[in-house]
Amino acid sequence: MRNLFYVIALFFVSISLQAAQLNVASFNIWMSPDGIKNGWQDRKESVAKLVRYHDFDIFGTQEGFFHQLDDIKLGDGIYDYVARGRENGEREGETSAIFYKKDKFELLDSGHFWFSETPEKSSLGWDAMCKRICTWGKFKVKSDGKVFYFFCCHFDHKGDKARNNSAALYVGMIKKIANGATFIGVGDFNLTPDKDPIKLILKDGSILDARKVSETPPYGPRFTWHGNALKPKMSERIDYIFVSPDIKVSSFGVLTDLLSESPEDFSENKHPKNPEIRHPSDHYPVEAKIRF
Protein backbone atom coordinates (compact mmCIF):
# COMPACT_ATOMS: atom_id res chain seq x y z
CA MET A 1 0.00 0.00 0.00
CA ARG A 2 2.82 2.39 0.89
CA ASN A 3 4.52 1.72 -2.45
CA LEU A 4 1.26 2.43 -4.24
CA PHE A 5 0.97 5.74 -2.38
CA TYR A 6 4.47 6.76 -3.50
CA VAL A 7 3.71 5.83 -7.11
CA ILE A 8 0.53 7.92 -7.09
CA ALA A 9 2.33 10.83 -5.43
CA LEU A 10 5.13 10.72 -8.02
CA PHE A 11 2.56 10.61 -10.80
CA PHE A 12 0.87 13.80 -9.63
CA VAL A 13 4.22 15.53 -9.06
CA SER A 14 5.21 14.60 -12.62
CA ILE A 15 1.94 15.96 -14.01
CA SER A 16 2.44 19.18 -12.07
CA LEU A 17 5.98 19.64 -13.37
CA GLN A 18 4.89 19.01 -16.95
CA ALA A 19 2.10 21.57 -16.63
CA ALA A 20 4.57 24.22 -15.49
CA GLN A 21 7.06 23.70 -18.34
CA LEU A 22 7.10 26.67 -20.71
CA ASN A 23 9.03 27.40 -23.88
CA VAL A 24 9.71 31.16 -23.89
CA ALA A 25 11.61 33.27 -26.40
CA SER A 26 12.64 36.73 -27.55
CA PHE A 27 12.87 37.62 -31.23
CA ASN A 28 13.70 40.95 -32.81
CA ILE A 29 11.93 40.36 -36.13
CA TRP A 30 13.47 43.42 -37.82
CA MET A 31 11.29 46.31 -38.86
CA SER A 32 9.65 46.45 -42.25
CA PRO A 33 11.89 48.57 -44.50
CA ASP A 34 10.65 49.08 -48.04
CA GLY A 35 12.51 48.56 -51.28
CA ILE A 36 15.24 46.24 -50.04
CA LYS A 37 16.05 42.63 -50.66
CA ASN A 38 15.08 40.37 -47.78
CA GLY A 39 12.35 42.78 -46.73
CA TRP A 40 9.34 41.70 -44.72
CA GLN A 41 7.48 40.29 -47.72
CA ASP A 42 10.44 37.97 -48.32
CA ARG A 43 10.72 36.92 -44.67
CA LYS A 44 7.28 36.88 -43.11
CA GLU A 45 6.46 33.28 -43.97
CA SER A 46 9.79 32.06 -42.62
CA VAL A 47 9.40 34.02 -39.38
CA ALA A 48 5.97 32.49 -38.81
CA LYS A 49 7.24 29.00 -39.64
CA LEU A 50 10.22 29.42 -37.31
CA VAL A 51 7.90 30.35 -34.44
CA ARG A 52 5.65 27.37 -35.06
CA TYR A 53 8.47 24.88 -35.62
CA HIS A 54 10.15 25.77 -32.34
CA ASP A 55 6.72 25.80 -30.73
CA PHE A 56 7.15 28.83 -28.48
CA ASP A 57 4.47 29.00 -25.80
CA ILE A 58 4.95 32.69 -25.11
CA PHE A 59 7.46 35.07 -26.69
CA GLY A 60 8.30 38.72 -27.14
CA THR A 61 9.10 40.49 -30.39
CA GLN A 62 10.82 43.78 -31.05
CA GLU A 63 10.66 46.23 -33.98
CA GLY A 64 7.45 44.75 -35.36
CA PHE A 65 4.78 47.01 -36.82
CA PHE A 66 1.18 45.91 -36.47
CA HIS A 67 0.95 44.48 -39.98
CA GLN A 68 3.95 42.29 -39.14
CA LEU A 69 2.38 41.14 -35.88
CA ASP A 70 -0.81 40.28 -37.75
CA ASP A 71 1.14 38.25 -40.30
CA ILE A 72 2.61 36.16 -37.47
CA LYS A 73 -0.73 35.83 -35.67
CA LEU A 74 -2.83 34.88 -38.69
CA GLY A 75 -2.91 31.39 -40.13
CA ASP A 76 -3.66 28.63 -37.69
CA GLY A 77 -4.90 30.99 -34.99
CA ILE A 78 -2.71 29.54 -32.25
CA TYR A 79 -1.46 32.88 -30.94
CA ASP A 80 -2.83 36.17 -29.82
CA TYR A 81 -0.72 39.18 -28.88
CA VAL A 82 -0.53 42.23 -26.64
CA ALA A 83 1.11 45.35 -28.11
CA ARG A 84 1.08 49.13 -28.27
CA GLY A 85 2.83 51.36 -30.79
CA ARG A 86 5.68 53.28 -29.23
CA GLU A 87 4.82 56.55 -31.00
CA ASN A 88 1.39 57.11 -29.47
CA GLY A 89 0.50 54.14 -27.27
CA GLU A 90 -1.99 52.89 -29.85
CA ARG A 91 -1.08 51.50 -33.29
CA GLU A 92 1.54 53.96 -34.50
CA GLY A 93 5.19 52.90 -34.70
CA GLU A 94 7.23 49.90 -33.67
CA THR A 95 6.10 47.61 -30.88
CA SER A 96 7.51 45.41 -28.15
CA ALA A 97 4.83 42.76 -28.45
CA ILE A 98 3.98 39.67 -26.42
CA PHE A 99 2.63 36.64 -28.29
CA TYR A 100 1.00 33.85 -26.30
CA LYS A 101 -0.84 30.60 -27.03
CA LYS A 102 -4.53 31.20 -26.52
CA ASP A 103 -5.26 27.63 -25.44
CA LYS A 104 -2.49 27.66 -22.81
CA PHE A 105 -2.77 31.08 -21.16
CA GLU A 106 -5.41 33.48 -19.96
CA LEU A 107 -4.47 37.15 -20.15
CA LEU A 108 -5.46 38.70 -16.81
CA ASP A 109 -4.05 42.19 -17.22
CA SER A 110 -1.64 44.16 -19.39
CA GLY A 111 0.00 47.53 -19.69
CA HIS A 112 2.96 49.43 -21.03
CA PHE A 113 5.41 52.16 -20.12
CA TRP A 114 7.99 54.26 -21.90
CA PHE A 115 11.67 54.49 -21.04
CA SER A 116 11.71 58.17 -20.20
CA GLU A 117 11.27 60.68 -17.39
CA THR A 118 7.50 60.35 -17.95
CA PRO A 119 7.00 56.59 -18.41
CA GLU A 120 3.22 56.80 -18.20
CA LYS A 121 2.91 58.64 -21.53
CA SER A 122 4.42 58.48 -25.00
CA SER A 123 7.74 60.27 -24.67
CA LEU A 124 11.37 60.37 -25.74
CA GLY A 125 13.76 59.61 -22.91
CA TRP A 126 17.01 61.40 -22.09
CA ASP A 127 19.46 61.20 -25.04
CA ALA A 128 17.63 58.39 -26.86
CA MET A 129 17.32 58.50 -30.62
CA CYS A 130 13.87 56.87 -30.59
CA LYS A 131 10.94 56.48 -28.25
CA ARG A 132 11.27 53.17 -26.42
CA ILE A 133 8.43 51.16 -24.92
CA CYS A 134 8.00 48.13 -22.65
CA THR A 135 4.85 46.00 -22.82
CA TRP A 136 3.84 43.72 -19.96
CA GLY A 137 1.17 41.12 -19.40
CA LYS A 138 -0.15 39.20 -16.42
CA PHE A 139 -0.96 35.62 -17.42
CA LYS A 140 -2.52 32.54 -15.87
CA VAL A 141 -1.51 29.06 -16.99
CA LYS A 142 -4.84 27.39 -17.74
CA SER A 143 -3.70 23.89 -16.84
CA ASP A 144 -2.59 24.60 -13.28
CA GLY A 145 -3.67 28.14 -12.43
CA LYS A 146 -0.16 29.48 -11.95
CA VAL A 147 0.18 33.23 -12.50
CA PHE A 148 3.20 35.06 -13.88
CA TYR A 149 4.17 38.35 -15.48
CA PHE A 150 5.87 38.76 -18.85
CA PHE A 151 7.79 41.90 -19.88
CA CYS A 152 9.04 42.70 -23.39
CA CYS A 153 11.19 45.72 -24.21
CA HIS A 154 13.67 47.31 -26.61
CA PHE A 155 16.35 49.69 -25.28
CA ASP A 156 17.73 52.55 -27.35
CA HIS A 157 20.65 51.80 -29.65
CA LYS A 158 22.45 55.16 -29.31
CA GLY A 159 21.89 57.04 -26.06
CA ASP A 160 24.22 55.99 -23.24
CA LYS A 161 22.32 58.03 -20.67
CA ALA A 162 19.05 56.60 -21.95
CA ARG A 163 20.26 53.03 -21.58
CA ASN A 164 21.61 53.61 -18.08
CA ASN A 165 18.41 55.25 -16.91
CA SER A 166 16.28 52.70 -18.77
CA ALA A 167 17.96 49.88 -16.87
CA ALA A 168 17.16 51.50 -13.52
CA LEU A 169 13.58 52.17 -14.61
CA TYR A 170 13.22 48.60 -15.91
CA VAL A 171 14.25 47.10 -12.57
CA GLY A 172 11.98 49.46 -10.68
CA MET A 173 8.94 48.82 -12.86
CA ILE A 174 9.34 45.04 -12.67
CA LYS A 175 9.44 45.26 -8.88
CA LYS A 176 6.43 47.58 -8.84
CA ILE A 177 4.26 45.69 -11.34
CA ALA A 178 5.15 42.06 -10.52
CA ASN A 179 5.42 42.90 -6.81
CA GLY A 180 7.32 39.74 -5.88
CA ALA A 181 5.42 37.42 -8.25
CA THR A 182 7.02 35.16 -10.84
CA PHE A 183 8.15 37.06 -13.94
CA ILE A 184 9.95 36.69 -17.26
CA GLY A 185 11.59 39.62 -19.02
CA VAL A 186 12.73 39.45 -22.63
CA GLY A 187 14.08 41.96 -25.07
CA ASP A 188 16.66 43.53 -27.29
CA PHE A 189 18.68 45.59 -24.83
CA ASN A 190 21.26 46.84 -27.36
CA LEU A 191 23.94 46.11 -24.76
CA THR A 192 26.53 43.39 -24.35
CA PRO A 193 26.83 41.65 -20.95
CA ASP A 194 29.90 43.65 -19.93
CA LYS A 195 28.06 46.99 -20.06
CA ASP A 196 27.00 48.79 -16.88
CA PRO A 197 23.22 48.81 -17.54
CA ILE A 198 23.15 45.00 -17.84
CA LYS A 199 25.23 44.73 -14.67
CA LEU A 200 22.74 47.05 -12.95
CA ILE A 201 19.79 44.87 -13.99
CA LEU A 202 21.46 41.78 -12.51
CA LYS A 203 23.11 43.49 -9.54
CA ASP A 204 20.88 42.61 -6.59
CA GLY A 205 19.97 39.07 -7.70
CA SER A 206 16.25 39.74 -8.05
CA ILE A 207 16.58 39.37 -11.84
CA LEU A 208 18.58 36.48 -13.32
CA ASP A 209 20.09 35.91 -16.76
CA ALA A 210 18.52 32.70 -18.14
CA ARG A 211 21.68 31.86 -20.06
CA LYS A 212 23.78 31.96 -16.90
CA VAL A 213 21.42 29.88 -14.77
CA SER A 214 20.55 27.26 -17.40
CA GLU A 215 20.84 23.74 -16.00
CA THR A 216 22.35 22.56 -19.28
CA PRO A 217 25.08 24.17 -21.41
CA PRO A 218 23.72 26.93 -23.69
CA TYR A 219 22.99 25.85 -27.25
CA GLY A 220 24.22 27.75 -30.30
CA PRO A 221 26.53 30.76 -30.57
CA ARG A 222 26.88 33.37 -27.88
CA PHE A 223 26.07 36.32 -30.15
CA THR A 224 22.47 37.18 -31.05
CA TRP A 225 22.83 40.10 -33.48
CA HIS A 226 24.38 39.40 -36.87
CA GLY A 227 23.22 42.27 -39.07
CA ASN A 228 22.28 39.88 -41.89
CA ALA A 229 25.91 38.86 -42.33
CA LEU A 230 26.76 35.20 -42.83
CA LYS A 231 29.99 35.89 -40.92
CA PRO A 232 28.74 38.16 -38.12
CA LYS A 233 30.64 39.64 -35.22
CA MET A 234 31.04 37.04 -32.51
CA SER A 235 30.65 39.46 -29.60
CA GLU A 236 27.22 40.99 -30.15
CA ARG A 237 25.06 39.36 -27.51
CA ILE A 238 22.35 41.98 -27.05
CA ASP A 239 19.15 39.91 -26.75
CA TYR A 240 18.26 38.45 -23.35
CA ILE A 241 15.80 36.40 -21.38
CA PHE A 242 15.63 37.37 -17.72
CA VAL A 243 13.74 35.42 -15.05
CA SER A 244 12.75 35.74 -11.41
CA PRO A 245 14.73 33.61 -8.92
CA ASP A 246 11.89 31.09 -8.45
CA ILE A 247 12.11 30.03 -12.10
CA LYS A 248 14.26 27.05 -13.09
CA VAL A 249 15.82 27.21 -16.55
CA SER A 250 16.15 23.75 -18.10
CA SER A 251 17.85 24.95 -21.28
CA PHE A 252 18.82 28.08 -23.17
CA GLY A 253 19.62 28.48 -26.85
CA VAL A 254 20.34 30.91 -29.67
CA LEU A 255 18.50 29.69 -32.78
CA THR A 256 20.45 30.18 -35.99
CA ASP A 257 17.76 29.17 -38.48
CA LEU A 258 18.38 30.28 -42.06
CA LEU A 259 16.09 30.50 -45.06
CA SER A 260 16.85 29.86 -48.70
CA GLU A 261 15.98 31.93 -51.77
CA SER A 262 12.57 30.29 -52.06
CA PRO A 263 10.68 27.53 -50.24
CA GLU A 264 11.36 25.14 -53.12
CA ASP A 265 15.15 25.58 -53.19
CA PHE A 266 15.80 22.49 -51.11
CA SER A 267 12.81 20.40 -52.08
CA GLU A 268 13.21 16.64 -52.37
CA ASN A 269 14.47 16.42 -55.94
CA LYS A 270 16.00 19.84 -56.37
CA HIS A 271 19.52 20.70 -55.26
CA PRO A 272 20.63 24.08 -56.62
CA LYS A 273 24.35 24.60 -57.02
CA ASN A 274 24.47 28.10 -55.53
CA PRO A 275 21.34 28.79 -53.50
CA GLU A 276 21.17 32.16 -51.83
CA ILE A 277 20.96 31.82 -48.06
CA ARG A 278 19.31 34.55 -46.02
CA HIS A 279 18.26 35.16 -42.44
CA PRO A 280 14.67 35.55 -41.19
CA SER A 281 15.86 38.69 -39.32
CA ASP A 282 19.02 40.58 -38.43
CA HIS A 283 18.81 39.01 -34.95
CA TYR A 284 18.70 35.38 -33.92
CA PRO A 285 15.84 34.45 -31.61
CA VAL A 286 16.81 33.35 -28.11
CA GLU A 287 14.85 30.60 -26.39
CA ALA A 288 14.63 29.16 -22.89
CA LYS A 289 12.71 26.20 -21.54
CA ILE A 290 11.64 27.03 -18.02
CA ARG A 291 9.55 25.69 -15.16
CA PHE A 292 8.11 27.14 -11.98
C-alpha positions in Angstrom: 0.0 0.0 0.0 2.8 2.4 0.9 4.5 1.7 -2.5 1.3 2.4 -4.2 1.0 5.7 -2.4 4.5 6.8 -3.5 3.7 5.8 -7.1 0.5 7.9 -7.1 2.3 10.8 -5.4 5.1 10.7 -8.0 2.6 10.6 -10.8 0.9 13.8 -9.6 4.2 15.5 -9.1 5.2 14.6 -12.6 1.9 16.0 -14.0 2.4 19.2 -12.1 6.0 19.6 -13.4 4.9 19.0 -16.9 2.1 21.6 -16.6 4.6 24.2 -15.5 7.1 23.7 -18.3 7.1 26.7 -20.7 9.0 27.4 -23.9 9.7 31.2 -23.9 11.6 33.3 -26.4 12.6 36.7 -27.5 12.9 37.6 -31.2 13.7 40.9 -32.8 11.9 40.4 -36.1 13.5 43.4 -37.8 11.3 46.3 -38.9 9.7 46.4 -42.2 11.9 48.6 -44.5 10.7 49.1 -48.0 12.5 48.6 -51.3 15.2 46.2 -50.0 16.1 42.6 -50.7 15.1 40.4 -47.8 12.4 42.8 -46.7 9.3 41.7 -44.7 7.5 40.3 -47.7 10.4 38.0 -48.3 10.7 36.9 -44.7 7.3 36.9 -43.1 6.5 33.3 -44.0 9.8 32.1 -42.6 9.4 34.0 -39.4 6.0 32.5 -38.8 7.2 29.0 -39.6 10.2 29.4 -37.3 7.9 30.3 -34.4 5.7 27.4 -35.1 8.5 24.9 -35.6 10.2 25.8 -32.3 6.7 25.8 -30.7 7.1 28.8 -28.5 4.5 29.0 -25.8 5.0 32.7 -25.1 7.5 35.1 -26.7 8.3 38.7 -27.1 9.1 40.5 -30.4 10.8 43.8 -31.0 10.7 46.2 -34.0 7.5 44.8 -35.4 4.8 47.0 -36.8 1.2 45.9 -36.5 1.0 44.5 -40.0 4.0 42.3 -39.1 2.4 41.1 -35.9 -0.8 40.3 -37.7 1.1 38.2 -40.3 2.6 36.2 -37.5 -0.7 35.8 -35.7 -2.8 34.9 -38.7 -2.9 31.4 -40.1 -3.7 28.6 -37.7 -4.9 31.0 -35.0 -2.7 29.5 -32.2 -1.5 32.9 -30.9 -2.8 36.2 -29.8 -0.7 39.2 -28.9 -0.5 42.2 -26.6 1.1 45.3 -28.1 1.1 49.1 -28.3 2.8 51.4 -30.8 5.7 53.3 -29.2 4.8 56.6 -31.0 1.4 57.1 -29.5 0.5 54.1 -27.3 -2.0 52.9 -29.8 -1.1 51.5 -33.3 1.5 54.0 -34.5 5.2 52.9 -34.7 7.2 49.9 -33.7 6.1 47.6 -30.9 7.5 45.4 -28.2 4.8 42.8 -28.5 4.0 39.7 -26.4 2.6 36.6 -28.3 1.0 33.9 -26.3 -0.8 30.6 -27.0 -4.5 31.2 -26.5 -5.3 27.6 -25.4 -2.5 27.7 -22.8 -2.8 31.1 -21.2 -5.4 33.5 -20.0 -4.5 37.2 -20.2 -5.5 38.7 -16.8 -4.1 42.2 -17.2 -1.6 44.2 -19.4 0.0 47.5 -19.7 3.0 49.4 -21.0 5.4 52.2 -20.1 8.0 54.3 -21.9 11.7 54.5 -21.0 11.7 58.2 -20.2 11.3 60.7 -17.4 7.5 60.3 -18.0 7.0 56.6 -18.4 3.2 56.8 -18.2 2.9 58.6 -21.5 4.4 58.5 -25.0 7.7 60.3 -24.7 11.4 60.4 -25.7 13.8 59.6 -22.9 17.0 61.4 -22.1 19.5 61.2 -25.0 17.6 58.4 -26.9 17.3 58.5 -30.6 13.9 56.9 -30.6 10.9 56.5 -28.2 11.3 53.2 -26.4 8.4 51.2 -24.9 8.0 48.1 -22.7 4.9 46.0 -22.8 3.8 43.7 -20.0 1.2 41.1 -19.4 -0.2 39.2 -16.4 -1.0 35.6 -17.4 -2.5 32.5 -15.9 -1.5 29.1 -17.0 -4.8 27.4 -17.7 -3.7 23.9 -16.8 -2.6 24.6 -13.3 -3.7 28.1 -12.4 -0.2 29.5 -12.0 0.2 33.2 -12.5 3.2 35.1 -13.9 4.2 38.4 -15.5 5.9 38.8 -18.9 7.8 41.9 -19.9 9.0 42.7 -23.4 11.2 45.7 -24.2 13.7 47.3 -26.6 16.3 49.7 -25.3 17.7 52.6 -27.3 20.7 51.8 -29.7 22.4 55.2 -29.3 21.9 57.0 -26.1 24.2 56.0 -23.2 22.3 58.0 -20.7 19.1 56.6 -22.0 20.3 53.0 -21.6 21.6 53.6 -18.1 18.4 55.2 -16.9 16.3 52.7 -18.8 18.0 49.9 -16.9 17.2 51.5 -13.5 13.6 52.2 -14.6 13.2 48.6 -15.9 14.2 47.1 -12.6 12.0 49.5 -10.7 8.9 48.8 -12.9 9.3 45.0 -12.7 9.4 45.3 -8.9 6.4 47.6 -8.8 4.3 45.7 -11.3 5.2 42.1 -10.5 5.4 42.9 -6.8 7.3 39.7 -5.9 5.4 37.4 -8.2 7.0 35.2 -10.8 8.1 37.1 -13.9 10.0 36.7 -17.3 11.6 39.6 -19.0 12.7 39.5 -22.6 14.1 42.0 -25.1 16.7 43.5 -27.3 18.7 45.6 -24.8 21.3 46.8 -27.4 23.9 46.1 -24.8 26.5 43.4 -24.3 26.8 41.6 -21.0 29.9 43.7 -19.9 28.1 47.0 -20.1 27.0 48.8 -16.9 23.2 48.8 -17.5 23.1 45.0 -17.8 25.2 44.7 -14.7 22.7 47.0 -12.9 19.8 44.9 -14.0 21.5 41.8 -12.5 23.1 43.5 -9.5 20.9 42.6 -6.6 20.0 39.1 -7.7 16.2 39.7 -8.1 16.6 39.4 -11.8 18.6 36.5 -13.3 20.1 35.9 -16.8 18.5 32.7 -18.1 21.7 31.9 -20.1 23.8 32.0 -16.9 21.4 29.9 -14.8 20.5 27.3 -17.4 20.8 23.7 -16.0 22.4 22.6 -19.3 25.1 24.2 -21.4 23.7 26.9 -23.7 23.0 25.9 -27.3 24.2 27.8 -30.3 26.5 30.8 -30.6 26.9 33.4 -27.9 26.1 36.3 -30.2 22.5 37.2 -31.0 22.8 40.1 -33.5 24.4 39.4 -36.9 23.2 42.3 -39.1 22.3 39.9 -41.9 25.9 38.9 -42.3 26.8 35.2 -42.8 30.0 35.9 -40.9 28.7 38.2 -38.1 30.6 39.6 -35.2 31.0 37.0 -32.5 30.7 39.5 -29.6 27.2 41.0 -30.2 25.1 39.4 -27.5 22.3 42.0 -27.1 19.1 39.9 -26.7 18.3 38.5 -23.4 15.8 36.4 -21.4 15.6 37.4 -17.7 13.7 35.4 -15.0 12.7 35.7 -11.4 14.7 33.6 -8.9 11.9 31.1 -8.4 12.1 30.0 -12.1 14.3 27.0 -13.1 15.8 27.2 -16.6 16.2 23.7 -18.1 17.9 25.0 -21.3 18.8 28.1 -23.2 19.6 28.5 -26.8 20.3 30.9 -29.7 18.5 29.7 -32.8 20.4 30.2 -36.0 17.8 29.2 -38.5 18.4 30.3 -42.1 16.1 30.5 -45.1 16.8 29.9 -48.7 16.0 31.9 -51.8 12.6 30.3 -52.1 10.7 27.5 -50.2 11.4 25.1 -53.1 15.1 25.6 -53.2 15.8 22.5 -51.1 12.8 20.4 -52.1 13.2 16.6 -52.4 14.5 16.4 -55.9 16.0 19.8 -56.4 19.5 20.7 -55.3 20.6 24.1 -56.6 24.3 24.6 -57.0 24.5 28.1 -55.5 21.3 28.8 -53.5 21.2 32.2 -51.8 21.0 31.8 -48.1 19.3 34.6 -46.0 18.3 35.2 -42.4 14.7 35.6 -41.2 15.9 38.7 -39.3 19.0 40.6 -38.4 18.8 39.0 -35.0 18.7 35.4 -33.9 15.8 34.5 -31.6 16.8 33.3 -28.1 14.9 30.6 -26.4 14.6 29.2 -22.9 12.7 26.2 -21.5 11.6 27.0 -18.0 9.5 25.7 -15.2 8.1 27.1 -12.0 
